[in-house]
Amino acid sequence: MYSDQSVPKDDKFILGTDNLGRNLAKRVIVGIRISLLIAIVATLIDLIIGVTYGLVSGFLGGKIDLFMQRVIEVISSIPNLVIVTMLGLLLGSGVFVNHYLNCHCRMDVYGASSP
């Protein structure tokens, strides 16, 4: 198999190669790097929005604080499955929407908690 792609057979390839002779370990590492980057950026955006919202709510207080709490309660009461379904309808079929629906909504159906 290695001779077909002119790839030397040795211990250099930890996970081996695919049928085109590409190093699988490198491809896995690149995939992990991209996934971690997306997760860190999403977490930072969530952190900035949440801290800003909390600071405004705490600083202003009173009726504005009460109103902002109720807004968060309404948002929290909407199930994730409904939100993702609406996003899927709005965005159309795409890689990211299909991935989320396949991975996360399947867990909702089978009773596991979604991340």
C-alpha positions in Angstrom: 0.0 0.0 0.0 2.8 2.4 0.9 4.6 1.7 -2.3 1.6 2.9 -4.4 1.9 6.4 -3.1 5.8 6.5 -2.8 5.5 6.8 1.0 8.4 5.2 2.9 7.1 2.6 5.5 8.7 3.5 8.8 7.8 4.6 12.4 7.7 8.3 11.4 3.9 8.2 10.9 2.3 7.6 14.3 -1.2 7.1 13.1 -0.2 5.9 9.6 -1.3 7.4 6.4 -4.5 7.5 4.4 -5.0 6.0 0.9 -3.4 9.1 -0.6 -0.2 9.0 1.5 -1.1 11.9 3.8 0.0 11.8 7.5 -3.1 11.1 9.6 -1.6 12.4 12.9 -0.9 15.9 11.3 -4.5 16.0 10.0 -5.9 15.2 13.4 -3.8 17.8 15.1 -4.9 20.5 12.5 -8.5 19.5 13.1 -8.1 19.8 16.9 -6.5 23.2 16.5 -9.3 24.5 14.5 -12.0 23.2 16.9 -10.2 24.6 19.9 -9.8 28.0 18.2 -13.6 28.1 17.5 -14.4 27.0 21.1 -12.1 29.6 22.6 -13.4 32.5 20.4 -17.1 31.5 21.2 -16.3 31.4 24.9 -14.6 34.8 24.9 -17.6 36.3 23.0 -20.0 34.8 25.5 -17.8 36.1 28.4 -17.7 39.6 27.1 -21.5 39.7 26.5 -22.3 38.2 29.9 -19.9 40.3 31.9 -21.1 43.5 30.2 -24.8 42.6 30.7 -24.2 41.8 34.3 -22.2 45.0 34.9 -25.0 47.1 33.4 -27.6 45.3 35.4 -25.7 45.6 38.6 -24.7 49.2 38.1 -28.1 50.5 37.2 -30.1 48.4 39.6 -33.8 48.9 40.5 -36.4 48.4 37.8 -33.8 48.1 35.0 -32.1 45.2 36.9 -35.5 43.5 37.4 -36.3 43.9 33.7 -32.9 42.6 32.6 -33.3 39.5 34.9 -36.7 38.8 33.3 -35.2 39.0 29.8 -32.6 36.4 30.8 -35.3 34.2 32.3 -37.3 34.3 29.1 -34.2 33.5 27.0 -33.3 30.6 29.3 -36.7 29.1 29.1 -36.5 28.5 25.4 -35.2 25.0 24.7 -32.0 24.6 22.6 -33.7 22.3 20.1 -36.2 25.1 19.1 -33.4 27.6 18.7 -31.3 25.3 16.6 -34.3 24.3 14.4 -35.1 28.0 13.8 -31.4 28.7 13.0 -31.4 25.7 10.6 -34.4 27.1 8.8 -32.9 30.6 8.6 -29.4 29.6 7.5 -30.4 26.7 5.3 -28.4 23.5 5.1 -24.8 24.0 5.8 -21.9 22.1 7.4 -22.1 23.8 10.8 -25.8 23.7 11.2 -26.0 20.0 10.1 -23.1 19.1 12.5 -24.9 20.8 15.4 -28.2 19.2 14.6 -26.6 15.7 14.3 -24.4 15.9 17.4 -26.3 18.0 19.9 -29.9 17.5 19.1 -29.6 13.7 19.0 -28.5 13.9 22.7 -31.7 15.9 23.5 -33.9 13.2 21.9 -32.2 10.3 23.7 -32.3 12.0 27.1 -28.7 13.0 27.6 -27.9 16.5 28.5 -26.7 18.7 25.7 -23.4 20.7 26.1 
